[in-house]
Every structure is written in C-alpha cells, then in structure tokens.
Amino acid sequence: MPQVTCTESDHGREIRVQVGDLVVVTLRENPTTGHLWLLAPGASDVLAGQGGQFSPGDTTAPGAAGARTFTFRAYAAGRANLDLQLCRPGRDASAPVARFALAVLVS
C-alpha cells in the first residue's frame, strides 16, 4: 500500500495521494514537558485516523525527546487540511507552542 511520510519540514505544504494511500506524519515531541501533539478539531471527509504512537529517541536519558507519529488513510476523493498542535492536553488550545499544517489532496 503506497505511503507518503511527512515531517516538520513539510509544514504548510500540499501533498497529493490516491484513495487507499496512507499519510504518515512524524513530529518531534518531548512529553516530559507536558506538551503533546494533538489533532485539532475538525473532522475530515477524506482522511480516517489510523492511530498514533510515541517512539522514544535514541537515548535512554530521562526526559529525552522522541517522536509522535500519526497515520491517516485516504478513503475518499477531496481535500483535507490537517492541523496538528503542540499543546498541553486539557489546557487552552488557542495558544499552542507549535503547529503543523498539511493540505492533502486525494484523488
């Protein structure tokens, strides 16, 4: 199954995928700061979330950063605007520490 992988360097870009393709977004994260990457509200009519997971970095040092990976499957033609926010869960999400935006065109 084809897969498109995106990272911080893809912020603000537009990508094109086919129905059935996977879109994988991997962003650096350090959960010990209390900040986590979360998908902003606003369901997509063309992408379905397939889950997310945190992977620790290469070091075993306490408090070390790692990466959070989100996976989406394109299930219908159209456009989706992914908006991920680095914020403290349960706090005011109107002021995230960082944002990741990606436009996904599905055909």
N, C-alpha and C positions, 0 to 999 in steps of 0.2 A: 504494500500500500504506500503510495507516494506521501512524503512528509516534507514540510517546509519548517525549518528551525530558525527562530529569531532570538536575538539578544538585545541588550541595551543599545547597541549601535544601530538597531533598526527602528528606534523610536521616531515616530512621525512619518514613517514610510507607508507605502501602499504595496500590498502583495497580491498576486493572483494565484488562485488554486482552483482545482476541479472538485465537483461533488464527490465525496468519499475520501478526499485527501485529509491528512492530519496537519494541524498547525500547532507547533510546539514552541512555547515562549519560555526562555530560561533567563531569570534575573537574579543578580547577586542580592543576598539578604543576610542579615545578622539578627536572628530572633532574640538574642540576649539583650538587644537594645529596646525591645518591646515593640519594634516596628516590623510589620509583616506586609507582604504584597497581597492585596485583595482585589478581586474583580469588582469594579464599580457597578452599581445597579444599572439595569437597562438590558433586559434580555435580548438576545439576538434571534432573528428569524432564520438565520442561515448557518449558525455555528452551534454545536452542542458541546458543553463542557464534558471532558472525559476524566476529570480529576486533576489533582495537583499534588506535588510532594516536595519536601525539603531534603536536600542532599548536603551533608556536611562537606566542608572543604578538605584540602589535602593535609591539614594539620590537625592534631588531636588536642591542641591547646584549648583550655576553657575559654569560651566566649568567641571562638573563631567564627568567621563568616563562612557561608556556604552559598547555595543557590536554590531558589524555588522554581520549579518547572510546572507550567500549566499546559494541558493538552486539550485541544478542541478538534472536533470532527466537522468538516463541511458537509451538511446534509441537504442543502437546497441552494439553488442559484440566487444570487443577490449580493448585497453589501452588508458587512458588519464592521462596526467600529469598536475595537477592543480598547478598554480603558482600565488599566491596572494602576492602583495607587498604593504607595508605601506609607502606611499609617499605623497607628495604634488601634487595634480592634476595640470597639466599644467607645471610642472617642470620636470627636467631631472630624468627619472625613472631608470636610470642606477645606482643610489645610493640610494635605498630605506632604510628607517630606520630599517625595519624588513621585513622578508619574511616568507611565509608559503607555503610549498610544500607538495603535496599529490599525490601519484600514485594510480589510480583507475583502477582495472581490472574488466571488465564487461563480464559476460558470459550469 
